């Protein structure tokens, strides 16, 4: 092999080594990026079980009727006893009746403990602006233990469908089901939100008592 041939052969080998190194480096970067994406896509929040059905309560940022931005799970639900209801401000039938019932329920929350709250989640986040939530809250006299929230995010859309069985958006007729839970004990149940305030308060009372027993 001549000197010229040796140089050419060395250059060829160097090129192959460089290509191999580039592939290894690129593969490592892709793997690291993939791990980062998988980590970032890991759902934040808490998976709960209601009547053998699992649903994720995401820790997404929502805006409430007071004009504040808070996180749904960590700020409003974590370590609390809550009643979740789903509504939209343009609804004049089910939501109005349910709103009037919850207005009475909130007056009974004080004796149940400091960690018992109502959370109403808009099913029509594209239309329900902070101003509309604020007005809806005023209509039913929402106090400090009642948060009325909305968020137009994929995570919230999945949650709405998991709980209601329907995609976000206004409906001519929709379910009046509400969901009550104790985040400490993991106990959740579903009931009709139109059963009346006494029934809803009785469920919240039992959930609060379970929390006290666990402590």
C-alpha positions in Angstrom: 0.0 0.0 0.0 1.5 3.3 -1.0 1.6 6.4 1.2 -1.2 8.0 -0.8 -3.3 4.9 -0.3 -2.6 4.8 3.4 -3.6 8.5 3.8 -6.8 7.8 1.9 -7.5 4.7 4.0 -6.9 6.7 7.3 -9.2 9.5 6.1 -11.9 6.9 5.3 -11.5 5.4 8.7 -11.5 8.8 10.4 -14.7 9.6 8.5 -16.4 6.4 9.7 -15.3 7.0 13.3 -16.6 10.6 13.1 -19.9 9.3 11.7 -20.1 6.7 14.4 -19.4 9.2 17.1 -22.0 11.6 15.7 -24.6 8.8 15.7 -23.8 7.8 19.3 -24.0 11.4 20.4 -27.2 12.1 18.5 -28.7 8.9 19.9 -27.8 10.0 23.4 -29.2 13.5 22.9 -32.5 12.0 21.5 -32.7 9.6 24.5 -32.1 12.4 26.9 -34.6 14.6 25.2 -37.1 11.7 25.2 -36.6 11.2 28.9 -37.1 14.9 29.4 -40.3 14.9 27.4 -41.6 11.8 29.2 -40.9 13.5 32.5 -42.6 16.7 31.5 -45.6 14.8 30.2 -46.0 12.9 33.4 -49.5 13.9 34.7 -49.4 16.2 37.7 -52.3 15.9 40.1 -54.0 12.9 41.7 -55.8 9.9 40.4 -59.0 9.2 42.3 -61.5 6.3 42.2 -65.2 6.9 42.2 -67.5 3.8 42.0 -64.6 1.8 40.4 -63.9 4.4 37.8 -60.5 6.2 37.9 -60.1 9.8 37.0 -57.2 12.2 37.1 -57.6 15.5 38.9 -54.9 17.5 37.1 -52.9 20.2 38.9 -53.4 22.7 36.1 -53.6 26.4 36.6 -57.2 27.7 36.7 -58.7 31.2 37.1 -61.5 31.7 39.6 -64.4 34.1 40.0 -62.2 36.3 42.2 -59.8 36.9 39.4 -57.0 34.8 40.9 -55.0 32.1 39.3 -54.6 28.9 41.4 -53.7 25.3 40.8 -56.7 23.0 40.8 -55.4 20.1 42.8 -52.6 21.5 45.0 -54.5 24.7 46.0 -58.1 23.7 46.0 -58.4 19.9 46.7 -55.2 18.6 48.4 -55.9 17.5 52.0 -59.5 18.9 51.8 -63.0 17.6 51.8 -64.6 19.0 48.7 -67.8 18.9 46.6 -67.1 19.2 42.8 -69.9 20.3 40.5 -69.8 21.0 36.8 -71.7 23.9 35.2 -71.6 26.7 32.6 -72.8 30.2 33.1 -75.2 30.2 30.1 -77.1 27.2 31.6 -80.5 28.4 32.9 -81.9 25.0 34.0 -79.8 22.4 35.8 -77.0 24.8 36.7 -79.3 27.4 38.1 -81.1 24.9 40.3 -77.7 23.4 41.4 -76.3 26.8 42.1 -79.2 27.7 44.4 -78.7 24.4 46.2 -75.0 25.0 46.7 -75.7 28.5 48.0 -77.6 26.8 50.9 -74.9 24.1 51.3 -72.2 26.7 51.8 -74.0 28.1 54.8 -73.6 24.8 56.6 -69.9 24.3 56.0 -68.5 26.1 59.0 -69.5 23.4 61.6 -67.9 20.7 59.4 -64.4 22.0 59.8 -62.0 24.5 58.2 -61.0 22.2 55.3 -64.5 21.7 53.7 -65.0 23.5 50.4 -67.2 23.7 47.2 -65.7 23.8 43.8 -67.7 24.6 40.6 -65.9 23.8 37.4 -67.0 25.4 34.1 -67.8 22.9 31.3 -67.6 25.8 28.8 -64.2 27.3 29.4 -64.0 29.1 26.0 -67.0 31.2 26.8 -66.8 31.4 30.6 -64.5 34.3 31.2 -63.5 35.6 34.7 -66.1 38.3 34.4 -68.9 35.7 33.7 -67.7 33.5 36.5 -67.7 36.5 38.9 -71.3 37.4 37.9 -72.4 33.8 38.3 -70.8 33.8 41.7 -72.6 37.0 42.7 -75.9 35.6 41.6 -75.6 32.7 44.0 -73.7 34.5 46.7 -70.5 32.5 46.5 -68.5 33.0 49.7 -64.9 32.2 50.8 -65.5 28.5 50.8 -66.8 28.3 47.3 -64.5 28.5 44.3 -65.9 28.9 40.8 -63.1 28.0 38.2 -62.4 27.5 34.6 -59.4 26.4 32.4 -59.3 25.8 28.7 -56.5 23.2 28.7 -56.3 19.6 27.4 -55.8 18.3 30.9 -59.0 20.0 32.1 -60.9 18.8 29.1 -59.9 15.2 29.9 -61.0 15.7 33.5 -64.4 17.1 32.4 -65.0 14.1 30.2 -63.9 11.6 32.8 -66.3 13.1 35.4 -69.3 14.0 33.1 -68.9 11.6 30.2 -69.0 14.6 27.8 -66.6 16.9 26.1 -66.4 20.5 27.2 -68.9 22.9 25.7 -72.5 24.0 26.4 -75.2 21.3 26.4 -79.0 21.6 26.0 -79.3 19.1 28.8 -76.6 17.7 31.0 -76.1 15.6 34.1 -76.7 17.1 37.5 -74.2 14.7 39.2 -71.8 16.1 41.8 -68.8 14.4 43.2 -67.8 14.6 46.9 -64.5 13.5 48.3 -62.0 13.5 51.1 -58.5 13.8 49.7 -56.9 12.7 52.9 -58.8 9.4 53.1 -59.2 8.8 49.4 -63.0 8.3 49.9 -65.1 9.7 47.0 -68.7 9.3 46.0 -71.1 10.6 43.3 -74.7 11.7 43.9 -77.4 13.9 42.2 -76.7 17.5 42.9 -80.5 18.2 42.8 -81.3 16.0 45.8 -81.2 19.1 47.9 -78.8 20.8 50.3 -79.6 18.5 53.3 -78.5 15.4 51.4 -75.3 17.1 50.2 -74.5 18.4 53.7 -75.0 14.9 55.2 -72.5 13.4 52.7 -70.0 16.1 53.5 -70.5 15.5 57.2 -69.8 11.8 56.8 -66.7 12.5 54.7 -65.5 15.0 57.4 -66.1 12.5 60.1 -64.0 9.9 58.3 -61.2 12.4 58.1 -61.4 13.0 61.9 -61.4 9.2 62.5 -58.3 8.7 60.4 -56.4 11.3 62.3 
